Amino acid sequence: MIRFAVRLCVAGGREAATRLVIIAAAVALGVGMLLTTLAGLNAVGAQNQRYAWLNTAVAPASSAEASVDPLWWLIREDYHHGRSIGRVEVAAAGPDAPVPPGIPHLPGPGEYYVSPALGELLRATPAAELGDRFPGHQIGTIGRSALPSPDSLLIVIGRTPAELEQLGAQQVTQIMTTSPSHCDGCYVGLNANAVTLTLSVVAAALLFPVLVFIGTATRLAAARREQRFAAMRLVGATPRQISVISAVESTMAAVVGTAVGFGLFFAFRPGLATIPFTGEPFFAGDLSLTVVDVLAVALGIPLGAVVASWLALRRVQISPLGVSRRVTPKPPRSWRLIPLVAGLTELTYFIGRRPETTNGQITAFISGFLLILTGLLLAGPWLTMVGARLLAGRASRPATLIAGRRLADNPQAGFRSVSGLIVALFVTSVATGTITTFVANRGAPRTDSIAATSLSKMFWPEEGPAPRVDQIPPGLTAIPGVHSVTLVRRNPHPDGWQGLVTCAELDRLAVFGSCPAGAQVAAVPADLIGTRALDDLAKDTYVWDDAGLPATEVDKQPILSVVVNTTSRSALEQARTMLINVFPQGRFPLSVGDWEGNGARQLVQFQQLANVVMLASLPIAGCSLAVSVAGGLSDRKRPFSMLRLTGVQLRTLRRVVALETVVPLLVVAAVAIGMGFLAAHLFLRAQLDYALLAPGWSFCLLVAGGLAVSLGIIASTLPLLRRITGPETARNE
């Protein structure tokens, strides 16, 4: 029976070969995306493991502490043009001190190792802007085992124990090897659970249209196959034999598709590694597969194809006459709208009632989004039926009437082929609306705003005594592009902002806000920006609170910070370098744009993931539609050929087919996008009290382009009508 089934598949004519190719292509897409997801999850773990050594400051004491010399350790974050630089400074207290990974031995005083990306940056950047911050000279390159990413900017600097003790370093006896995912006190690395959740959502959004594609391809020419298998049953074939034949056909296509999917994954792996899923790209080797992953995909996909084939042909297996018992299915009811309304109601309820805890917020909002998405999938056939009835009710041409009546009779079938769009467009719309609004309100400041052009060096009391005025480097004002240098003093009243600046100084600076009427001294944040960066980045007339002190008292207070305002990126980096060299202790100087930019880049990368979901899902949904159209044409070629014999023109039949597919596509797209933006608006109002901002032209172009590609794929199937509706098809069989 297996040999007979293989013969039917291989020698079954062009129709059988086409069906095998399409099913194999669908399986190949699914396997490729599934492997990419599994490899991505493995890559997150591998990348996070290489962050481990950077958390050495919280490493427990070594069990062999008596035989190990302590290592002086200090790690801090530096910036250059908004990019984070990990700066590790070490000094051995003896010859047996532990050595971090990626370097052969500890650097001595005046020596350092750099990552390849930082080495290139040092060679391309003037020394006054970056290289002069690092004492000594380079003696080597940090190896890959210590680099979370090919783009990581890391440096390991050698110092003397006395220097590091003065800088506030600590002694450690071992290098941390525990991944940040399993370390409570680790502060450098990825929130692997959040990244895994994000990748899982992306994977689900990508795989759902592919599963729909596989299901549609499996049902290609289902009517003809059901008739063939029913005839076999009538001449004596058993249900088991029919199951074997259908299973062999599906397994052959699934095996070929699985092999092609593995090939696609390994072919595109170098390109996939460059996508910064975690904020940094991966090494290509990070996208690896375990033996369990390979076996699960290689065995599970063909098995799933067999199950899908069995379900698709279960009527034939039950009775050889099952295929003749075709009745119009019951129309979908309006109860399908209940989950959709419930999800919208839940998100609306939490406006002004946001849960206090993070877990409570996750539960409230995620459940609301899932209810809406489930409601869209359930309500899809009902919406399709409503659209079809409107189409038929206003029909002025035969093609419109026929298409509307056919869709209204079986809206489930019309919606099935476009259901993959629901997930893609809904997820993308929610992500686009939320991220666009969040970045506009709390993203990286404009490059020309005061938050991005001013630099501050803090002198917190816990980091040591405040500097004197004569210790502030006079060379700061001599740097070309430095507009002003301002000293912010400590506020003796802890109830207000930490800093003090005279109103006369604020008036002179003009860009850091102003004082209320009658005040002599303003209470200001240490960087002269504060929450203003979150309120209104374009507002330069911000009014600070009155400190309630006379101007003569300001200079008596210790210096809290030095704020340097610049007119160019080069001047800002030169000022940063000078301040680091003069004040090497404590946290390094930074701008609001530096730390705000990190979060904004992460959000933009999530937006890119959402765009990937949409760009991949729309063409796949178009392919599902194309296969569905082609299968429907194959199943209805005899009725269509009879219509042509009665005088119906070919272009009328093409309009019927086009309307049957375009109406569900456009209805689903409009509803999914609308529900996505509405859900995003309710979430933003409840969580952040923001109003949804309209997405940019890029989103509109992506949607329009994706729909255009889908419609183009559908149009490519219409020429089949001429070939399959000729007079010879109308003969009695």
N, C-alpha and C positions, 0 to 999 in steps of 0.2 A: 504493500500500500504506500509506503514511503517513496519507493521508486516511481510508482504511478503519479504520486503528488508532485515529485520533482519534474517529471515529464510534462505534466500540465502547466507547471510554472514556466518552464524553459521554452516549451514548444507550443504555448497557448496563443501564439500570435502577438500582434503589435499591442493589443489591449493589455494582455498579461504582462508583457515586458514593460510597458509604460507604468502599470500599477506597481510593479516591483521597484522600478527606478524611483518613483515618487515616494513610496514608503521608505525606501533606503535613504533618500535625501532628507526626509523628515526625521528619521531616527538619527542620522548623522548630525543634524543640527542640535537635536536634543542631547545626544551624547557629548558633543563638543561643549555645550553650555554647562552640562552637569559636571564634566571633568574640570572645566574652568572654575566652577564654584567650589568643588572639593579642593582643587589645588590652591585657590585663593584663601580658603580657610586654613590650609596647611601653611601657606606663606605668611599669614598673620602670626601664627605661632612661632615660625622660624625667625621672623623679623623681631618679634618681641623678645625672644630668647637672647638675641644679640644686644638688646638694650640692658641686659641684666648687669653687666659689669659696671655700668654707669651708676648703679645704685649701691656701690661698695660702701658708701658712708653709713648705710643701715645694715651692713652684713654682720651677722653674729660673730662672736669671738671664735677663732679657730680652735679645734680640739687639740691641735699640735702647737698651741701657743708658745710653749716653752722652747721649742726648736725653731720657731719662726721669728725673724726680726720684724718689728713693726714697720709699717709704711705710712708716712705722712700723706694725707689725701685731702684734696680740696677740689670740688667741682662747682663751676658757676656757668651761667648762660650769658653769652655775649651776642651781639647782633651786628650785621652789616647789610645795609640796604634792605632791612626788614627780614633778612634770613637769619635763623637762629644758629649760633655756633656753640658747640659744647666744648668748654675749656676745662681740662683736667690738669691739675698741678700736683706733682708727686715728689717725694724725697725719701730715700731709703735710710732707715735707722741702723742698718747693718747689711752684711752681704747676703743674708738669707731672706730678705724682704720679698713678699709676693709680687709677681709681675702681671700687669693686665694683659688680656689677650690681644693678639694682633701686632705685638712688638717683641723683638728678640730679648731685650733687656731694658731696664729702666733708664731713661735719659738722665744724664748728669746735669749739674747746674749749667745754665747757658745752652742747653740742647733741647730739642723737641722733635716729636713725630707729628705728622699731619696726615689727614685722610686725603685720598687722591683728589676729591672735589675741592677741598680747602687749598691743596697745593696749587691747583689750577687757578683758583681765585687769587691767591697770593701773587702768582706770576702776572696776572692780568690787572692788578690793582696797585696804584701808587702806594708806596710804603707808608706815607704819612696818613693814609686813610685806613690801613689795616695792618700791614706787616710790622710796623713799629710798636704794636701792642704786645708783641710776643718777644720776650727777652732771649737773646742767643741766636742760634742758627739751626736749620733743619738737618737732622742726621738720618732720616728715614721716613718711610711711609707706613701708616697704620694698615695692617692686613685686613682682608675681608672678614675674618672671623670676629672682628670687633666692630664692624660697620653695620648698623641696622639697614642702611640703604646705600646704593651707589652714589647718591647725592648728599650723603651725610657730611656735615661740616664739623670735624672733630680735631682736637689738638691735645697732645699729652706733653706737658712742659716739665722739665726738670728744675728743681729748686734745691736750696739747702734746707735742712730741718729747721734752722733758726728762722729763715724767711717765712716758711709756711706756718710755723708756730705763731709768728707775729701776725700773719694774715688770718688766723683763726682756724687753721686746718685741724684735723683730728687724726689720730692714729688708728690704723686697722691692721688686722693680722691675716685677713684672707680677702680675695676678690669675690664679690657676689656672683653666684652662678644660678640663682633662682630666678625664673622668669617673672617679670612684673605681674603677669596674670595670676601668679600664686604667691604673691608677696604683699603682705598687708601694709608695710611701711614704705614700699618703693614709690618714688615720685617721678622717676624718669621711665618712659615707656608708653605703651598703648593701653587704652581701656579695651582689652581684647573682647570682652563680652559685648560692648557696644558695637565694635567693628564687626564682630561675628553676626550680631543681630542685623546690622545694616546690610551686610553681604547676603544674609539669608533672605531678607526682604527683596533685595535686588534679584537674587537667584529665583525666588518664587515668581516675581514679576516677569522674568525672562522665560522661565520654564513653562509657565501656564500657557502662553500662546503656542509654544512648541508642542506641548501635550495635545492641545486642540488640533494642531496641524497633523500630528501623528494619528489621532483619532479620525480626522477627516480623510486622511490618505488611506487608512485601513478600510474605510467604508467606500472607497472609490469603486464605482461600478458594482455597488452592493446588490442592486436589483438583478443584474445579469448573473452574478455569482450565486445569489439565492435561488434563482430559477434553475441554474445548472445543478447545484447541489440537491435541490428538491427533486429534479429528474432522476438523479442518482439514487435518492431515497426510494423513489417509486419503483425503480428496477431492482431494488433489493439491498442497497448499501445501508449499513447500520449507522446509527448516530456516532458511534466511536470512530468508524472509518471516515465519516465526514469531518469529524473533529481533527483527525490526523491530517487529512488533506489540507484543511484550512490552516492548521498549525504549521505544517511544513512550509506553506507559502509565506506566512508571516515570519517564521523563523529565518528563512533564507534572506528575506529583505532586511530583517533586524540584524542578522549577523554581518551582512555587507555594510549596512549603515553604521553599526558599532565600530567596525574596522575603520571606516572612513572618518567617523567622529574622532577616534583616537589620533588619526593622521592630522585632522584639522587642528586638534588641540596642540600637538607638538609643533606643527608648522607655525601657528600663531602665538606660541608661548613667549618668544622674545618680545613681541609687540605688546602682549598682555602685561608683561612684567613692568612696562613703562607707565602703566596707568596707576596713578597714586591713590589707590583705594584707602590707604591709611594716612595720607598726607605726604608720604614719601614713596617713590617707586621701589619695586622689589628687584633683587637679583633674579635672573631667569631660573636659576636652580632652586629658588625658594618655591616656585610653582611646581611642587613635586606631588607625586601620587604614592600613597602607601599600597602595599599588597592588597589590603582589605578594600581600598577604593577601587583598584583595578578589577578585582574579582566581583565586587558588587555591581559595577557598571557592566562588565563583560558578560556576566551571567544574568543580571537582573533585567537588563533592557530586552534581550530576546524573550525571556520569560514573560515580561509585561506585554510584549507584542502578541504572544500566544493567547494570553488572557483577553486582550482587546479583541483579537479575532474571534475568539469563542463567544464573547458577549455580543459582537456585531452580528453573528450568524446563529444566535441561540434559537431563533424561531424555526430555522430549518432543522435544528437538532431536536426540537420538541416534536415537530410534525412536518411531513413533507408537503402538506397543504397549507402550512403557515404563511407562506409567501403570498397566497391568493387571498388571504383574509385581511384586506387593506381597507381601513375605514378612516374617515377624517378624525384626527385626534380632538379631544375636548379642548375648547379654548382656554387659555390661562385666565385665572381669576385675579381680581384686584387685591386679594389678600397678600399677593407677592410684594406689595409695596410696604407691608408692615415693618420688616427689618430696616428698610431705608428710612422710613419716618422715625423709627425708634432711635436709630443712630444719630440722626440730625437733632432729635429732641434731647438726647443725652448730652451732646456737645453744647447745645443751647443752654441746658440747665446749669452747666458749670461756669457760665459767664457770671462773674461776680461771686462764684462759690468754688473757686479753685482749691483742690485739696492741698493741705499743708505739706505733706511728705512727698518725696520724689516717687516712691512706689505707688502712692495713691494717685499721683498725676499720671504715671504710666498706665495704671489700670484704667483710669477714667477715659483717657484720650485714645489709647490703643483700642480698647473695646468699642469705643464710638466709631473709629475708622473702620474696624473690622465689620461692624454691623452695617455701615453704609456700603462697604464693598460687597458684602454678602447680599444686601438688599438689591444692589445694582445687578448682580448676577441672577437673582431670582426674578427681578422685575423686568429683565431684558426681553423675554418673550412677550410679556404683556405690553410693554412699550412698542415692540415691533408690531404687534397686532393692532394697536391703536393707530400707529403711523400707516399701516397697510389699509385700514378701513378708511382713514381720511383720504388716502391716495385713491382708493377705489370710488369713494363717494364723490370726488371732484374730477373723476376721469372724463376726459373729452376725446380720448383716442382709444382704440381697441387694445393697444399694447399696455397702456396704463391700467385699464380695467382688468385685463388678464393677470398682470403682475400683482395688482393689489388684492385680487381675490385669492390668488395662490398663496400669497404671504399671509393673508388673514386666515386661511384654512389651516396652515401649519406654521405658525410663527416660531415654534421651537426650533424647527429645522433652519429657518432663516436666521435666527439669532445665534445658533450654535457655531456657525463658521466665523462670526465676528466677536464671540465672547472673549477671545484673548485680548481684544482691544480694551475691554473694561479695565483690567488690571493695569495695563500699560498706561493708558491715558489718565486714569484716576490717580495712580501713584505719582505720575509725573506732574499732574496739575497740583496735587497737594504739596509736593516737594518744591515746585517752582514758586507757587504762591507764598509758602511759608518762608523759604530761603530768600526770595527777592525782598519781601517785606522786612525780614530780620536784618539783612545786610544793609538795607537802606536806613534803618533806624539805629543799628548797633554794629555795623561792619567797620571795616578799615576806613579811617578818615581820608578825605581827599588829599592827594599829594601836595596840594598847595595850601591846605588848612594849617592852622597854628598847631594842631595836635600832631601833625606829621613833620613839621619843620622845626619844632623845638625839642631840645634834649635836656634831661635833668639828671643830676647826680645827687642822690640822697645821702644824708649823714644821720642815720637813725641812732638814738642813744645807745641801743644794745650793741652797736657795731664799734663803739669806741668814742673817744672825745671828739667834739666838733672841731673843724679846722678854724684857724684864725684868718682874718681877711688877707693878711700878707702871704698866706699859703695858697691862695687862689691864683693859678697861673696867669700872669698878665698877658701871655701870648695868645690867650683865647680871643681877645679883641683884635689881634693882629691877623687872624686867619681870614683870608678873602672870602666873603660871603657870610661872615658872622655879623648879624644885625645888632644883637644886644646880649649882654651878660648880666643876669639879675641874681642877687643873693636873697633868698627867702629865709626869714628868721623863725625860730621856734615860738609857737604861741604858748604863753604860760597858762592860759585857760584851756583845759582839756575838753570843754564842752563843744567847742566849735571846730573849725578846720585846724590842721596842725600848724599852718604857717601864717606869717605876718608879712605884709608889704605895705609901704606907705602909699597913700592915694596919689601923692605927687609922682611917685615912681610909676604907678599904673597909668597915669595920664601921659607920662613921657613915653612909655612903651606902646600904648594905644591899642595893642592887639591882644592883651591878656585880660580884658574886661575893665570894669570901672568900679568906683565906690558909690555907695548911696549918698544922697545929698547931706552935707554937714559932717561927714565922717573924715577922719584924718588917717586912719589905718584900716586896712581890709583884712579879714580873716580868709585865707586862701589855702588851697591844697598845696602840697610840697612841689608839684610839677606845674602849678599855675593853670592846670587844665581840669583835673578831677572829673566829676560826673558830667561836666560840660561836654566831654567827648561823646557821652551817651545821649545827651539832650538835643543839642543842635550844633553840629560841627561847623556850620556856616555863620554862626552868630558870634561876632567879635565884640559886641557891646554887652557882654554878660555882666550883671551887677552882683558883686560879692557882698557878704554880710559885713556890717560894721563891727570891728574888733573891740571897740570901746576903749581904746588906748590913745594917748597922745603920740604924735610922730616922734617925739624925742625919746620914747621908750623902746623903739624898734631896734636901734643899733646896739642896745644893751643886751639883747637876747642872743643866744648861740645861733650859729648858722645851721639851718635845716637842710638846705639844698642850694645847688647852683643850677640855674636854668639858662640855657644858651639858645637863643633864637637865631635861625639861619635862613638864608635865601637859596641854598643849593644843597643837594645830597652830598657833594664832595665836602663842603664846609661842615656839615653835620658829622660826617665820619671822621674828619680831622679833629674836630672838637672832642668827639668820643675818645679817640686815641690819646689825645693829650690828657684828658681827665683820668683815663685808666692808668696811664703811666704815673701821674702825680698822686692819685689816690687809689692804689691797688687793692685796698682793703674793702670789704663789704660787697654789696651788689654793684654791678657795673651800670654806668649811665645808659638810659634808654629813653625812647620817645613813646608817647601813647600809640603812635602808629605801629611801632614794633610789636607790642603785645596784642593790639587789636587786630593787626594783620594776620597773625597766626590763626585766630578763630575764623576770620573772614575767609582765608584760603581754604580752611577745612570745609566751610559751608559751600564755597564755590565748587569744591571737589565732589561734595554730595550732589550738587546740582548737575555736575557733569555725569555722575552715575545715573541720575534720573533721566538725563538726555540720552544716555546709552540705552536705557530701558526702552524709551520711546522709539529711538531710531532702529533698534533691533526688532521691537515687537510689531511695529506697523507693517514693515515688509513681510514679516512672517505671517501676520494676520492676512495680508494681501495674498500670500501664497495659499493659505488655507481657503480663502475665498475662491482663488483660481481653481484649486483642486475640487472644491465643492461645486463650482460652476461646471467644470469639465465632467465631473461625475454625474451631475444632474442632467447635463446634455446627453451623456451616454445612455442614462437610464430612460430618457424621454425622446430618444431620436426617432422612434417609430411614430408617436403622436405628432411630433413636430413635422415629420415628413408628410404625414397625412394632411396637416394644415397647409403645407406648401402645395400639395396636390389640389386642395380646394380653393387655391388662389391667394392665400395669405403671402404677402411679400416677405422676403428674407429680412429686410431692415426692420419690419414689424416684430419678427421673432427676436431679433437682436435687442430691440428696445425692451421686450418682455424680460429677457435674461438680465439685461443691464439693470433695470429697475428692481428686479428681485434681489439683487446683491447690493446695489448702491443705497437703497432706502435703509436697510438695517445698518449698513456701515455708517452713514451720516447721522442717523438717529442715535446710535450707540455712542459715537464720538462726541456729539453735542451734549448728551446727557452726562457722560462720564466726565468731560471737562468741566461742565457746570457744577456737578456735585463735588468734584475735586476742589474747585475754588471756593465753593460754599463751605465745605468742611475745613479748609485752610483758614478761612475768615473766622469761623466760629472758634477754632483752636487758638488763633492769635488773640482774639478778644478775651478768651477765657484765661489763657496762660500769661500773656504779656500786655493786654489791653492795647493792642495795636489794631489798626484797621488795615484790611488787605489792600495792597498796592497792585496796580495792574502789571502783569508781566511785560517784559520787554519784547521788542520785535523779534528777537532770536527765537523765543518760544513760539510765536505765531508762525514764523518761517519754518520751524521744525515740524510743527503740526501740519501745516499746509503741504510741506514737502513730503512728509510721510504718507499723508492721505493721497497725494498725487501719485506717489509710487504704487500705493495699493490699488488705486483706480487703474493705473497703467497695466499692472499685472492682471487685473480682471479683464481689461480690454483685450489683452493678448489671447484670451480664450475664445473670444467671439468668432474669429475666423473658422473655428471648428464647425459652426452651424452649417456652413455651405457644404462641407465634406460629408457630414453625417446625416443630412436631411434630404439626400437625393431620392429620386423615385424608386431606386432599387431597395431602399430601406423599408418602404411601405408594403412590400410583398408579405403575404402570409407565411409564417414559419411553421 
